[in-house]
């Protein structure tokens, strides 16, 4: 335990002051506004915010579902709104949708397989080594549509850094979405 505390203290003191970025105003504003932005009549059902600690680059990604067709033959499609920025560049808004890019559906299906963290009460169970990630990227996932194993409904929020299931899911998703992004809102 003493070694873990010492390692964390050393890692913190070896990083130059100001080297780790604090969220900038554009990130905070974009993050706050994103949950209120509708596409047509639809509000986002979830999203993922990222922040790179050392560089200060960030993204705010919101997920939408909409349907085409009539009540008897409705077909779902999904939209991702992505805003990226950093301390050095203005925010850029991009869009992708599953009608023109099947990868959108594929990556959102991957959400259903994410392993959720389990509660870890301090002082209960086996002691663990403290891991320190000084220059990672935080991932903050939220979903308004979640379901428990007994079919009860709820909301879900998961946060993770490098090597977490949510971080690994998003890192795998980004290359698949690279060809999908456009500056136009899907019609």
DOPA-831650 format. One line per 4 residues: their letters; for each residue x, y, z of C-alpha. Coordinates in Angstrom, 1 decimal. Last residue first. Layout:
<rs>
a	X Y Z | ... .
</rs>
This chain:
<rs>
xxxx	-32.1 14.2 -43.6 | -28.7 13.6 -42.0 | -27.2 16.9 -40.7 | -24.3 17.8 -43.1 .
xxxx	-20.7 18.2 -42.1 | -20.0 14.6 -42.8 | -18.4 11.7 -40.9 | -18.7 8.2 -42.2 .
xxxx	-15.2 7.4 -43.5 | -13.7 7.7 -40.0 | -16.6 5.7 -38.3 | -14.8 2.3 -38.4 .
xxxx	-11.6 3.9 -37.2 | -13.5 5.5 -34.3 | -15.3 2.4 -33.1 | -12.3 0.4 -31.8 .
xxxx	-11.1 3.3 -29.6 | -14.7 3.8 -28.5 | -15.1 0.1 -27.3 | -11.6 0.1 -25.7 .
xxxx	-12.4 3.2 -23.7 | -15.8 1.8 -22.6 | -14.2 -1.5 -21.6 | -11.4 0.2 -19.7 .
xxxx	-7.8 0.0 -21.0 | -7.2 3.8 -21.1 | -9.7 5.6 -18.9 | -13.2 4.8 -17.8 .
xxxx	-16.6 6.3 -16.9 | -19.9 4.5 -17.0 | -23.4 6.0 -16.7 | -26.6 4.1 -17.2 .
xxxx	-30.2 5.0 -16.8 | -32.9 2.6 -15.7 | -35.4 0.0 -16.8 | -36.3 -3.3 -15.0 .
xxxx	-35.9 -6.3 -17.3 | -34.6 -8.6 -14.5 | -31.1 -8.4 -15.9 | -31.2 -4.6 -15.7 .
xxxx	-32.1 -2.5 -18.7 | -30.7 0.8 -20.0 | -32.1 3.6 -22.1 | -31.0 7.0 -20.9 .
xxxx	-27.4 6.1 -21.8 | -24.3 7.9 -20.6 | -20.6 7.2 -21.4 | -17.7 9.3 -20.0 .
xxxx	-14.4 8.3 -21.5 | -11.2 9.8 -20.0 | -8.0 9.8 -22.1 | -4.8 8.9 -20.5 .
xxxx	-1.7 11.0 -19.7 | -1.1 10.4 -16.0 | -2.6 7.0 -15.7 | -2.0 5.8 -12.1 .
xxxx	-2.9 2.4 -10.9 | -3.4 1.8 -7.2 | -2.6 -1.7 -6.2 | -5.6 -3.6 -4.8 .
xxxx	-6.5 -4.9 -1.4 | -8.8 -8.0 -1.4 | -12.4 -7.5 -0.2 | -13.9 -4.5 1.6 .
xxxx	-11.6 -1.6 2.7 | -12.8 0.7 0.0 | -16.0 -0.6 -1.6 | -15.5 -1.7 -5.2 .
xxxx	-18.8 -1.7 -7.1 | -18.6 -3.6 -10.3 | -17.7 -2.0 -13.6 | -20.0 -2.7 -16.6 .
xxxx	-18.9 -5.0 -19.3 | -19.9 -3.6 -22.7 | -21.8 -6.0 -24.9 | -24.8 -3.8 -25.5 .
xxxx	-22.5 -0.9 -26.6 | -21.3 -3.0 -29.5 | -24.7 -2.6 -31.1 | -23.9 1.1 -31.3 .
xxxx	-20.7 0.3 -33.2 | -22.5 -1.9 -35.7 | -25.4 0.5 -36.2 | -23.0 3.4 -37.1 .
xxxx	-20.8 1.0 -39.2 | -23.7 0.7 -41.6 | -22.9 4.1 -43.0 | -25.4 5.8 -45.3 .
xxxx	-28.5 4.6 -43.5 | -26.6 4.2 -40.2 | -26.0 7.9 -39.8 | -22.9 10.0 -39.3 .
xxxx	-22.5 13.7 -38.4 | -19.8 16.2 -37.7 | -19.5 19.4 -35.7 | -16.0 21.1 -35.4 .
xxxx	-15.1 23.0 -32.2 | -12.4 25.7 -32.5 | -8.7 24.7 -32.3 | -5.9 25.1 -29.8 .
xxxx	-7.5 24.2 -26.4 | -9.1 21.3 -28.2 | -12.1 20.5 -30.3 | -14.4 17.7 -31.5 .
xxxx	-18.2 17.7 -31.8 | -19.8 14.4 -33.0 | -23.5 13.8 -33.7 | -24.2 10.1 -34.2 .
xxxx	-27.4 9.0 -36.0 | -29.3 5.7 -35.8 | -31.9 4.0 -38.0 | -35.0 2.1 -37.0 .
xxxx	-37.5 0.6 -39.4 | -41.2 1.0 -38.9 | -43.5 -1.3 -40.9 | -46.8 -1.3 -39.0 .
xxxx	-46.4 2.2 -37.6 | -45.5 3.7 -41.0 | -42.0 4.0 -42.4 | -38.8 5.5 -41.1 .
xxxx	-37.7 5.5 -37.5 | -35.3 7.6 -35.4 | -32.5 6.8 -33.0 | -30.0 9.3 -31.6 .
xxxx	-26.5 9.1 -30.2 | -24.4 12.0 -28.9 | -20.7 12.4 -29.1 | -18.7 15.2 -27.3 .
xxxx	-15.0 15.1 -28.2 | -11.9 16.4 -26.6 | -8.3 17.5 -27.2 | -6.7 18.8 -24.0 .
xxxx	-3.3 17.5 -25.0 | -2.2 15.9 -21.8 | -5.4 14.7 -20.3 | -7.3 13.7 -23.4 .
xxxx	-11.0 14.3 -22.8 | -13.8 12.1 -24.2 | -17.6 12.5 -23.9 | -19.9 9.6 -24.9 .
xxxx	-23.6 9.8 -25.6 | -27.1 8.5 -25.0 | -30.7 8.5 -26.0 | -30.3 11.9 -27.8 .
xxxx	-33.5 13.9 -28.3 | -35.7 13.2 -31.3 | -38.2 15.5 -33.0 | -36.0 16.3 -36.0 .
xxxx	-32.6 15.8 -34.5 | -32.7 17.4 -31.1 | -30.0 19.3 -29.2 | -30.7 19.4 -25.4 .
xxxx	-28.2 16.7 -24.4 | -25.4 18.4 -26.4 | -25.8 21.8 -24.8 | -24.0 20.9 -21.5 .
xxxx	-21.2 19.0 -23.3 | -20.7 21.7 -25.8 | -20.5 24.4 -23.1 | -18.1 22.4 -21.0 .
xxxx	-15.9 21.5 -24.0 | -15.9 25.1 -25.3 | -15.0 26.4 -21.9 | -11.9 24.2 -21.6 .
xxxx	-11.5 21.0 -19.6 | -8.3 21.2 -17.7 | -5.2 19.9 -19.5 | -2.4 18.1 -17.9 .
xxxx	0.9 19.8 -18.5 | -0.1 22.8 -16.4 | 2.6 22.1 -13.8 | 5.2 19.7 -15.2 .
xxxx	4.5 16.0 -14.4 | 7.1 14.6 -12.0 | 5.2 15.6 -8.9 | 2.1 13.6 -9.8 .
xxxx	4.0 10.5 -10.8 | 6.0 10.6 -7.6 | 2.9 10.9 -5.4 | 1.2 8.1 -7.2 .
xxxx	4.2 5.9 -6.9 | 4.5 6.7 -3.2 | 0.9 5.8 -2.5 | 1.3 2.5 -4.4 .
xxx	4.5 1.7 -2.5 | 2.8 2.4 0.8 | 0.0 0.0 0.0 .
</rs>
